[in-house]
């Protein structure tokens, strides 16, 4: 199975808790390759500020695939989301989603992720209105993704963190209404565990629907594999049995030393893999 980890792109100046490795972008890519990763998931804030050709060249020179373009840093760095209560910020977020799709195409990434970037209903919007608005956004973005040869993945997020689309059933239902072959599911082990869901059920349902396109790994403590309560040998067994061949991408807390954490991620995954052998 292929392993990747999240790293921040050069336009992000603040610390992103889920972005691993230190140094310049080139140094981060060099470290990821030296550690033995097959890919990187790029946490992007503003694609318009990036040199896509340079990003792609730097990764290619180290034989690293760009596993996904993550929208996970945008809410923190720019304060915008697709369902933001301020219409101007919601429009900015929607435009940013199209920028992410274009950037993914330019750097050769097959995936754009949508997690917390979708935002949440609140006093400004009912859940029903949020549902309809997100369907419209995903239909338009899905059509653009199809033109660019990109896939968008929507992530179920624990009900303890978000109040909208918290289960795989809810995400699958909205995808049914979107009706796009280019919009699928991102499963995050942390969120599945946090809400006490069954890995067999979550991974099985999304696989059977042909929508399991990306997987995030993090233990129950949001740390590396082996520092929480998830049985990753069991998770890996499920993924092998269903024939998942995408990336296992680490989106977890980097702690005090992002370089050491990046190394520990692979150690934990190799141990889980050996236990399942």
Secondary structure in CASP SS format (residue, H / E / C, confidence):
PFRMAT SS
TARGET T0000
AUTHOR 0000-0000-0000
METHOD secondary structure of the structure
MODEL  1
X C 1.00
X E 1.00
X E 1.00
X E 1.00
X E 1.00
X E 1.00
X E 1.00
X E 1.00
X C 1.00
X C 1.00
X C 1.00
X C 1.00
X C 1.00
X C 1.00
X C 1.00
X C 1.00
X C 1.00
X C 1.00
X C 1.00
X C 1.00
X C 1.00
X C 1.00
X C 1.00
X C 1.00
X H 1.00
X H 1.00
X H 1.00
X H 1.00
X H 1.00
X H 1.00
X H 1.00
X H 1.00
X H 1.00
X H 1.00
X H 1.00
X C 1.00
X C 1.00
X C 1.00
X E 1.00
X E 1.00
X E 1.00
X E 1.00
X E 1.00
X C 1.00
X C 1.00
X C 1.00
X H 1.00
X H 1.00
X H 1.00
X C 1.00
X C 1.00
X H 1.00
X H 1.00
X H 1.00
X H 1.00
X H 1.00
X H 1.00
X H 1.00
X H 1.00
X H 1.00
X H 1.00
X C 1.00
X C 1.00
X C 1.00
X E 1.00
X E 1.00
X E 1.00
X E 1.00
X E 1.00
X E 1.00
X C 1.00
X C 1.00
X C 1.00
X H 1.00
X H 1.00
X H 1.00
X H 1.00
X H 1.00
X C 1.00
X C 1.00
X C 1.00
X C 1.00
X C 1.00
X C 1.00
X C 1.00
X C 1.00
X H 1.00
X H 1.00
X H 1.00
X H 1.00
X H 1.00
X H 1.00
X H 1.00
X H 1.00
X H 1.00
X H 1.00
X H 1.00
X H 1.00
X H 1.00
X H 1.00
X H 1.00
X H 1.00
X H 1.00
X H 1.00
X H 1.00
X H 1.00
X H 1.00
X C 1.00
X C 1.00
X C 1.00
X E 1.00
X E 1.00
X E 1.00
X E 1.00
X C 1.00
X H 1.00
X H 1.00
X H 1.00
X C 1.00
X C 1.00
X C 1.00
X E 1.00
X C 1.00
X C 1.00
X E 1.00
X C 1.00
X H 1.00
X H 1.00
X H 1.00
X H 1.00
X H 1.00
X H 1.00
X H 1.00
X H 1.00
X H 1.00
X H 1.00
X H 1.00
X H 1.00
X H 1.00
X H 1.00
X H 1.00
X H 1.00
X H 1.00
X H 1.00
X H 1.00
X H 1.00
X H 1.00
X H 1.00
X C 1.00
X C 1.00
X E 1.00
X E 1.00
X E 1.00
X E 1.00
X E 1.00
X C 1.00
X C 1.00
X C 1.00
X C 1.00
X C 1.00
X C 1.00
X C 1.00
X C 1.00
X C 1.00
X C 1.00
X C 1.00
X C 1.00
X H 1.00
X H 1.00
X H 1.00
X H 1.00
X H 1.00
X H 1.00
X H 1.00
X H 1.00
X H 1.00
X H 1.00
X H 1.00
X C 1.00
X C 1.00
X C 1.00
X C 1.00
X E 1.00
X E 1.00
X E 1.00
X E 1.00
X E 1.00
X E 1.00
X H 1.00
X H 1.00
X H 1.00
X H 1.00
X H 1.00
X H 1.00
X C 1.00
X C 1.00
X C 1.00
X C 1.00
X H 1.00
X H 1.00
X H 1.00
X H 1.00
X H 1.00
X H 1.00
X H 1.00
X H 1.00
X H 1.00
X H 1.00
X C 1.00
X C 1.00
X C 1.00
X E 1.00
X E 1.00
X E 1.00
X E 1.00
X E 1.00
X E 1.00
X C 1.00
X C 1.00
X C 1.00
X C 1.00
X C 1.00
X C 1.00
X C 1.00
X C 1.00
X C 1.00
X C 1.00
X C 1.00
X C 1.00
X C 1.00
X C 1.00
X H 1.00
X H 1.00
X H 1.00
X H 1.00
X H 1.00
X H 1.00
X H 1.00
X H 1.00
X H 1.00
X H 1.00
X H 1.00
X C 1.00
X C 1.00
X C 1.00
X C 1.00
X E 1.00
X E 1.00
X E 1.00
X E 1.00
X C 1.00
X C 1.00
X C 1.00
X C 1.00
X C 1.00
X C 1.00
X C 1.00
X H 1.00
X H 1.00
X H 1.00
X H 1.00
X H 1.00
X H 1.00
X H 1.00
X H 1.00
X H 1.00
X H 1.00
X H 1.00
X H 1.00
X H 1.00
X H 1.00
X H 1.00
X H 1.00
X H 1.00
X H 1.00
X H 1.00
X C 1.00
END
